[in-house]
Structure formats: structure tokens, C-alpha cells
Amino acid sequence: PHQQDMLDRADAPALLLIAPTGGGKTLAGFLPTLAELADGQHKGLHTLYVSPLKALAADIKRNLTTPVTDMGLPIRIEDRTGDTSATQKKRQRADPPHILLTTPESLALLTSYEDAPRMFAGVQRVIVDEIHALAESKRGDQLMLALSRVQAMAPGLRRVGLSATVETPARIASGLACHP
């Protein structure tokens, strides 16, 4: 049901999905993106996925690439972390993938580049996984600053937070909400 709910509410400016591990919440977060990119019309970066762990970003890349490839969707998915080669980082800035999986630190660095407005202009959605692990921490503050910068470059940006466990959902949702 939460996957359908995410599709039904795809235009909401901010959503927080709390669902058990193994319940399909990550796919639910990506379903609106996949539906929007399925026609192959979008050029450049559409969705940012931010994870507190680079290993999680790599797992999600593998888990998301399989169905995208199986369905023959024209969607390019790449990750960008401290382990990404300089050559690939340079190429990603010149020709961003449709979906970029990254960490708060790499996103902060990306937003600092002179060409960031060009790279982020078409971003439609950001998905923050394991949002509980970032909330109320220096890394979380850094992420929210980077997201504010992205929001300034892409005013229509929609934010999605994913978590299996959140002690204070209202506080997390408030932090995720867009404040122009």
C-alpha cells in the first residue's frame, strides 16, 4: 500500500515514509521517478538519492539497476562517493545521470562547484534514505544546507525521507519539509 501511496502523492513537496525493513520502502521512494523517466524525455539529473552510507548507495544502485534494465527503461543510474574515480566524477558533472546516488558529503561538494546550477537545474526529487540516522546531527545539518542550495537551483524539488525507525516523525517531517 505504501508504494501506491507514494505514486498517488508523487507531487507532494515533502513526504516521509516509515516502513519496516524489507517492506519495499526504497522502491516506493523511486517509483514516481521511474514513472516520470520511463518515456525517456528527461535530460540530465532528475533524482538525487542520499544515503548516510556509501555501501548502501552501492547496494541501491545494484538493486535499482536490475529492474530498470529488465524493463528496458532509458534511465541512467550512477553513484558518486569518495570511491568514485576522478574521471567518472568529471563526466558526471558534464553529463549527469538521470539518478545519482550519493552521500551528504559528496552532495555538499557537488553543490559548491561553479557549474552546480547547470547540473541541478532539472532535479525533480531527492530521496533521503535512513533519514533517522542523519537527523539532528552535523551530517544532517550539512545535508539540509546542501538540499537548501539544490532547492534554490531547482525550485520545484520534491523531498522524500525513508526510514524503518523514527522516534519523532513530526520532527523529522518538519526538517524534511521545504521552506522557501
C-alpha positions in Angstrom: 0.0 0.0 0.0 2.8 2.5 0.7 4.2 2.0 -2.8 0.8 3.0 -4.3 0.6 5.9 -1.8 3.9 7.2 -2.9 2.8 7.1 -6.6 -0.5 8.8 -5.6 1.3 11.6 -3.7 4.2 12.0 -6.1 3.6 15.7 -6.5 3.7 16.4 -2.8 6.5 18.8 -1.9 7.7 16.6 1.0 6.9 13.0 2.1 8.2 10.9 5.0 7.7 7.1 4.5 8.2 4.9 7.6 8.0 1.2 6.8 9.7 -1.9 8.1 13.0 -3.1 6.7 12.2 -5.4 3.7 8.9 -3.7 3.1 9.8 -2.1 -0.2 10.2 1.5 1.0 13.2 2.2 -1.1 11.5 1.1 -4.3 8.4 3.1 -3.2 10.6 6.2 -3.0 11.8 5.6 -6.5 8.5 4.6 -8.1 7.5 8.2 -9.0 10.9 8.8 -10.5 10.8 5.6 -12.6 7.3 6.5 -13.8 8.4 10.1 -14.8 11.6 8.9 -16.5 10.0 5.9 -18.4 9.3 7.9 -21.5 13.0 8.9 -22.0 12.2 12.6 -22.4 14.0 14.0 -19.3 17.5 15.2 -20.0 20.1 15.4 -17.2 19.7 14.8 -13.5 16.2 14.1 -12.3 16.6 12.4 -8.9 19.2 12.5 -6.1 19.3 9.6 -3.6 21.2 10.4 -0.5 22.4 7.7 1.9 24.4 8.1 5.1 26.5 5.1 3.9 28.3 4.7 0.6 27.9 0.9 0.8 24.1 1.5 1.0 24.3 3.7 -2.1 26.2 0.9 -4.0 23.5 -1.7 -2.9 20.7 0.5 -4.0 22.4 1.1 -7.4 22.6 -2.6 -7.9 19.0 -3.2 -6.7 17.6 -0.4 -8.8 19.6 -1.1 -11.9 18.2 -4.7 -12.2 14.5 -3.8 -12.6 15.3 -0.7 -14.8 17.4 -2.9 -17.1 14.8 -5.8 -17.1 12.1 -3.3 -18.1 14.3 -1.7 -20.7 13.8 1.7 -19.3 16.0 4.5 -20.7 17.4 5.5 -17.3 21.0 6.0 -16.4 21.8 5.4 -12.7 25.2 6.1 -11.2 26.7 6.6 -7.7 29.1 9.2 -6.5 31.0 8.8 -3.3 34.6 9.2 -2.1 35.4 6.0 -4.0 34.3 7.3 -7.4 37.1 7.9 -9.8 38.1 11.4 -10.8 37.3 10.6 -14.4 33.8 9.5 -13.6 33.2 12.5 -11.3 34.2 14.8 -14.1 32.0 13.1 -16.6 29.1 13.1 -14.2 29.4 16.9 -13.8 29.4 17.3 -17.6 26.7 14.7 -18.4 24.8 13.9 -15.2 22.9 10.6 -15.0 19.1 10.6 -14.5 19.5 9.2 -11.0 22.6 10.0 -8.8 23.1 8.0 -5.6 25.4 9.8 -3.2 26.3 10.7 0.4 25.7 14.0 2.3 29.4 14.9 1.9 29.6 14.3 -1.8 26.4 16.2 -2.3 27.8 19.2 -0.3 30.8 19.2 -2.6 28.7 19.0 -5.8 26.7 22.0 -4.7 29.8 24.0 -4.2 31.0 23.8 -7.8 30.6 26.8 -10.1 28.6 24.7 -12.6 26.2 23.4 -9.9 23.3 25.5 -11.2 23.5 23.8 -14.6 23.9 20.3 -13.1 21.0 20.7 -10.6 18.6 22.8 -12.7 16.4 19.8 -13.8 16.3 18.0 -10.5 12.8 17.0 -9.6 13.2 14.8 -6.5 15.6 14.0 -3.7 15.3 10.8 -1.7 17.0 10.7 1.7 17.3 7.1 2.9 17.8 6.2 6.6 16.8 9.8 7.4 16.7 8.9 11.1 20.5 8.3 11.0 21.1 11.9 9.8 18.5 13.8 11.8 19.8 16.1 14.5 23.5 15.5 13.6 26.2 17.6 12.0 25.9 15.4 8.9 22.2 16.0 8.8 22.7 19.7 9.2 25.2 19.6 6.3 22.7 17.7 4.2 19.9 20.1 4.9 22.2 23.0 3.9 23.1 21.2 0.6 19.4 20.5 0.0 18.5 24.1 0.5 21.1 25.0 -2.1 19.7 22.4 -4.5 16.2 23.8 -3.8 17.4 27.3 -4.8 18.7 25.9 -8.1 15.6 23.6 -8.7 12.6 25.4 -7.0 10.2 22.5 -7.8 12.3 20.0 -5.9 10.2 17.4 -4.0 11.8 15.7 -0.9 11.2 12.1 0.2 12.5 10.8 3.5 12.7 7.0 4.1 13.2 5.2 7.4 12.4 2.0 9.2 12.6 3.6 12.6 11.8 7.2 13.6 11.3 8.2 17.2 9.8 11.6 16.4 8.1 11.5 13.0 6.8 15.1 13.3 10.2 16.5 13.9 11.8 14.6 11.0 8.9 15.5 8.7 9.3 19.2 9.7 13.0 19.1 8.9 12.4 17.5 5.5 9.7 20.0 4.5 10.6 22.6 2.0 10.9 26.1 3.4 11.5 28.6 0.6 
